[in-house]
Amino acid sequence: MPVFHNDSEDSASRARPRAALVGAKLKPTSFPRAGWRTKEGGRRVEIRIIPDQPVLSLRFRTPLKEMGTNLKRAYQAIFAYLEETGEEPAGVPFALYHDQEYRPEDIDTEACVPVKKPLEGKGEVRGYVLKGGRVASAVHSGSYRDIEATHRALTRWFKDQGYRQAGPSREVYLVGMEDAKDPSDLRTEIIYPVEPL
């Protein structure tokens, strides 16, 4: 189950550090957009195939109230290592949520930064290739406080279509607090790996 962001926008913005940590300006990630699409509750929902993606990541467990601080620390460690290597990010940061059952006191979280090629990692920072495959996705527009509704609508929709969750959910921070003038400008792509029932 995804992390539902119910803390303040200031705290949520700290939970979404992006390339600004190292001064790089990134374009939003470009996923293949081929796939079947529909509308669910005013949101565009689609099933599509995404490719494997090399990433640098740092996985940790945290209570919801400390999520912002721990994500910030994780992204800082990842970007510090990336700067050491001289490599550039290959897209915007995202988070994986490994729990399928939401437990706000103990959330299994993985901060990820896509890279162009597999890298080794160092210390807590791990490099690997994140498996692609069939996913259901929707873009949440607006405040992180309201993101739970998009998660619920998306999971309800793909279950109604005959799919089940097949891996950790992702939140891809297309337009974060650093780029938004107002919380209504925020854009977060929510992605669930799925497989037929």
Residue pairs with C-beta under 8 A, 6 or more apart in sequence:
1 97
1 99
1 100
1 101
1 102
1 169
2 97
2 102
2 151
2 169
2 171
2 190
3 64
3 67
3 95
3 97
3 102
3 107
3 109
3 171
4 102
4 147
4 148
4 151
5 12
5 15
5 67
5 144
5 145
5 147
5 148
6 64
6 145
6 148
7 64
7 65
7 67
7 68
9 143
9 144
9 145
9 177
9 183
11 67
11 68
12 68
12 144
12 145
12 177
13 68
13 176
13 177
13 178
14 68
14 69
14 71
14 72
15 67
15 68
15 71
15 72
15 144
16 71
16 93
16 144
16 173
16 176
16 177
16 178
17 71
17 72
17 75
17 76
17 93
18 26
18 75
18 92
18 93
18 173
18 176
18 178
18 179
19 25
19 26
19 79
19 89
19 92
19 93
20 178
21 75
21 76
21 79
22 79
22 80
22 82
22 83
24 88
24 89
26 89
26 91
26 92
27 91
28 91
28 92
28 174
28 175
29 91
29 92
29 94
29 114
29 172
29 174
29 189
30 91
31 48
31 50
31 137
31 189
32 48
32 49
32 50
32 51
33 46
33 48
34 48
34 49
35 46
35 47
35 48
35 49
36 46
36 47
36 48
37 44
37 45
37 46
38 44
38 45
38 46
38 157
39 45
40 138
40 153
40 154
40 156
40 157
41 149
41 153
43 138
43 139
43 140
43 150
43 153
43 154
44 138
44 139
45 136
45 137
45 138
45 153
45 154
45 157
45 158
46 136
46 137
46 138
47 134
47 135
47 136
47 158
47 161
47 163
47 194
48 134
48 135
48 137
49 132
49 133
49 134
49 135
50 132
50 133
50 135
50 191
51 132
52 129
52 130
52 131
52 132
53 90
53 114
53 129
53 130
53 132
54 90
54 114
54 115
54 116
54 117
54 118
54 119
54 127
54 128
54 129
54 130
55 112
55 113
55 114
55 115
55 127
55 128
55 129
55 130
56 78
56 81
56 82
56 112
56 113
56 115
56 119
56 121
56 125
56 126
56 127
57 78
57 96
57 110
57 111
57 112
57 113
57 125
57 126
57 127
57 128
58 74
58 77
58 78
58 110
58 111
58 124
58 125
58 126
59 98
59 108
59 109
59 110
59 111
59 126
60 70
60 74
60 109
60 110
60 111
61 106
61 107
61 108
61 109
62 70
62 106
62 107
62 109
63 104
63 105
63 106
63 107
64 104
64 105
64 107
67 107
67 109
70 109
71 95
71 109
71 111
74 109
74 111
75 93
75 111
75 113
77 123
77 124
77 125
78 93
78 111
78 112
78 113
78 125
79 113
81 121
81 122
81 123
81 125
82 88
82 89
82 113
82 115
84 122
85 119
87 115
87 116
87 117
87 119
88 115
88 116
89 113
89 114
89 115
90 114
90 115
90 116
91 114
92 114
92 172
92 173
92 174
92 176
93 111
93 112
93 113
93 173
94 112
94 114
94 170
94 171
94 172
94 173
95 109
95 110
95 111
95 112
95 170
95 171
96 109
96 110
96 112
96 130
96 168
96 169
96 170
97 107
97 108
97 109
97 110
97 168
97 169
97 170
97 171
98 108
98 109
98 110
98 168
99 107
99 108
100 165
110 168
112 130
115 127
118 127
118 128
118 129
119 127
120 127
121 127
121 128
131 167
133 166
133 167
133 193
134 166
134 193
134 194
134 195
135 191
135 192
135 193
135 194
136 154
136 157
136 158
136 161
136 163
136 191
136 192
136 194
137 154
137 189
137 190
137 191
137 192
138 150
138 153
138 154
138 189
138 190
139 174
139 187
139 188
139 189
139 190
140 146
140 147
140 150
140 186
140 187
140 188
140 189
140 190
141 184
141 186
141 187
142 183
142 184
142 186
143 183
143 184
143 186
144 183
144 186
144 188
145 183
147 171
147 188
147 190
150 188
150 190
151 169
151 190
154 190
154 192
155 165
155 192
158 164
158 165
158 192
158 194
162 196
162 197
163 194
163 195
163 196
163 197
164 194
164 195
164 196
164 197
165 192
165 193
165 194
166 193
166 194
166 195
167 192
167 193
168 193
169 190
169 191
169 192
170 189
170 190
170 191
170 192
171 188
171 189
171 190
171 191
172 188
172 189
172 190
172 191
173 188
174 187
174 188
174 189
175 185
175 186
175 187
176 186
177 183
177 186
179 185
180 186
